[in-house]
Amino acid sequence: MDFMPGADASLAGLAAASFLSATMLPGGSEAVLLAVLLAHPEQRDIALLLATVGNTAGGMVSYAMGRFIPRKELPGRLALVQRHGAPALLLSWVPLIGDALCIAAGWLRLPPLRSAFMMALGKGARYVVIAGLVA
């Protein structure tokens, strides 16, 4: 891969935006991905990978935060996540509920590797659909 200062900076910004938007902080990694793809279409594959990895890592930070919440009685809202387990994290990309799903997964002590895998699948699929809008 050739050194491309503008593309490298764009990709670094995409990774950071993807990570931060998966935490409780507000952000729109989708818009950043679109901007990177429009400016550097030749970087599509690496941009998809970085966005997915960054967003999944941010989701796992939320998962870890959930593990620190004291366990008490299971709130009724978490019954769905408990019933479906880690596959519920396929929806971790959905605005507003995605962060809550990741925190709930940690609180419920769902298996971390399976949780990360399901998050990555859902988040990656969303980014592929977004990248398809540029193609």
Secondary structure, 3 states (H helix, E strand, C coil): CCCCHHHHHHHHHHHHHHHHHCCCCCCCHHHHHHHHHHHCHHHHHHHHHHHHHHHHHHHHHHHHHHHCCCCCCCCHHHHHHHHHCHHHHHHCCCCCHHHHHHHHHHHCCCCHHHHHHHHHHHHHHHHHHHHHHHC
